[in-house]
C-alpha cells in the first residue's frame, strides 16, 4: 500500500514538472454537460440528478470557474493551487449533495471514475497526493489547510436536510478528449447503493488573455 502511494505521488510530481516544461500552452479547456434523459442541466453548466429526494449536482470547472468555488469552500480568496500548474494538469469537478430524504447519505469519493472517448480512465486524487506536492512549499501549511477544506478525500455523510459540496480532482492531460463521463457509483441513501453518472462535451475556447 505504501509503495502504491509513493508511486502515485512520484507520478504526480513528474506530471507537474512536465507541465512546467511544455511549450505554448493551449487555451482553457471547458466541458459542459451533454444532453441526456437520465439527468437535468442547469443553465448549461451544471448537471443534476435526483434519486429518492437526494440531489447530486456536478460541474466541470475551467480555470476561471475554479476561483469562486475555491473561495466559497475555503472562505479565502487565496488559491492553494496558484503557481503549481495543476490547473493545466488536473481536471476539477465541483460535486454537491443535497439530502432531502429522511435517511443519511454516504458518499465515497475514492470510488469515483472519470473516463473519456480517448480511453482515459482516472481516479480522483486525495489529500496525501497534494501533501507530496505542497510539503516543501513556503506556504505549505496554509495551502494544505485550504486543500483539505476544498477537496473530497475520505467518505462523507450528509444528514437529512443537509448539504455537502467539494471538489473531485483528477490527474489528467485532456488535449484531444472530446467527451467525458464522470461516474459516482458509491452513493448510499440509507443502506441502498445508487450510482450517478454524468456526461460532458468539450467546448472550444481560445487562449486566455494572460496566455497570449
N, C-alpha and C positions, 0 to 999 in steps of 0.2 A: 504493500500500500504506500509506504514512504517512497519507494522507488518510482511508483507511478506519479505521485505528487511532484517529486523532484523533476521528472521528465516533463510534466506539463508546465512547470514553472520555467524550465530551461527553454522550451519551445516558445513560451510567451515572451521571454526576454529576447530571443533570437528574432522573433517577428517584429518586435519594436525596433531593433537595430536595422533590419532590412527595410522597414518602412522609412526610417530616417535617411537611408541611402538612396531611396528611389528618386527618380528624376521626374520633373514636370508633373506634379500632382493633378489628377483629374478633378472635375467639379464634384460638389457634394452628391452623394448617392441617396436617392429617396425612393422608398417603396410605399405604395398606397394599397389599402385593402382591395382585393379583387372581388367583383360581384359573385355572390354565392347564396343559394337559397337557404343554407343552414345557419346563417347569421346575418345581422344587420350592419349597416355602415352609417356612422355619424359624420356629417359634413365632409365626407370623402377622406377623412384622416384616420378615424378610429373604427375598428371592427368590434362588435359586441355580440354576445350570445347569452341567453338566459335559460337556465335549467333549474326547475323547482325553486323559482324566485331568487336564484343566485345569478347575479350578472357579472360576467367577466368581460373586460374591455382590454384591447391590445392595440398599440400603435407603434409603428417604426419611427424612430427619432433621427432626423437629419442633424448635422452639427448645429444648425440654427435652432432646431426644436429641442435640443438636449438641455440647453442652458436654463430655460424657465422651469423645466421639470426637475432638474437638479436643485434649483433654488427652493422649489416647493417641498421637496423631500428632505433636504438638509437644513433648511432655514437660513442658508447662507448664499450670498451671490457668488462666492468663490467656486471655481470649477476644479475639483480634485484631480481631474484628468488633464488639466492645462499643461501643455508643453511635453506631454508624454507620447504624442502622436497616436494615441489609441483611437481617436475619432476616425482615423483612416484605416485602422487595423481591426476595429471591433464594430459589430452591429448592436445598436442599443434598441431595446423594445421596452416600452412602458406597459406594465400589466397591472390592472386594478381588479379587485374582487369586492363586490358589494353583496353582503349576505342579507337578503330579505326573507330568508327562511327562519324556521324555529329551531334549526339544528346547527351545530358548529360546522364550519367548513375548514378543511385542511388542505393545504397546497404544498407539494414537494417540488421546489424549483429544479432540483437536480435531475428530475425525470423529463424535463422539457427537451424538445429536439427541434432543431432548425434544419430544414432540407431545402434544396434548390433544384432547378432544372439542369444545373451543371454538376450534378452528383455531389454537391456539398452536403455534409451531414455533421452537425456540430452540437455539442452540449454547452450549456452556459458556464461561464467562469464564476468562481466563488471567491470569498474573501481571502483565503490563503493565496490564491493566484495573484491577486492585486498586491498582497503584502510582499511577495517576492520581487515585485517591480518597484514598489514605493519604499521599501525598507531603508535604502540608502539616500533617499531624497531629503534635502534640508528641512522640509516641512512634512516629513513622513507621518508623524503622529497626528497632525491636524488633518491631513488628506485622508489617511486611513479611517479616521473617525467619520468623515463625511461619506466615504465609500460604504462603510458599514451601515449608515443610515439609508443609503440610496439603493444598494444592490441586494436583490434576493439572494440569500445564502443558504440558510437552513430551512426546514419545513416550518410553515407559519399556520396559525389557527386564527380564523376570523369568527368571532362570536356572533350570535344572532343580532341583526341590526347594525353590525359593524362593517368597516371597510378597510381594506389594506391596499396600498399602492407601492410599487417598487420597480426596479429595472432588472431585466434579464439581459446579460451582456455576453455576446458570442464572439470568439476569436475567429474572424473570417476575413477573406480578401475577395470581395464581390466585384470583380472588374467586368465580368461578362455575364453574370447571372441575371436573368430576365424575370424570374418569378421565384418566390419563396413560400414555404409553408411552415408555420410555427404550430407545433403540437404540444398541448399541456395534458398529458394522459393520466396524471395522478392528482386529480381534484376530488376530494371526498366530501360529500354532503351527508353528514352523519356517518353511517358505516357503508354507504354506497359510493362506489368509484364512478367518476364520469370523466370523459375525455372532451377537451375543447380543441378545435383545430381551426386555424385562420390562414387564408392565402393572401399573398401580396404580389403586386405587379410593380416592376421598376418604372420610375418616372424619369424622363430625360431632363437634366438640368445642366446649365452651363457652369463654368468655373466661377467661384465667388469672387467678389471684388478684391479680397485680401490675397487671392491666389494668382491674380493676373499680373 
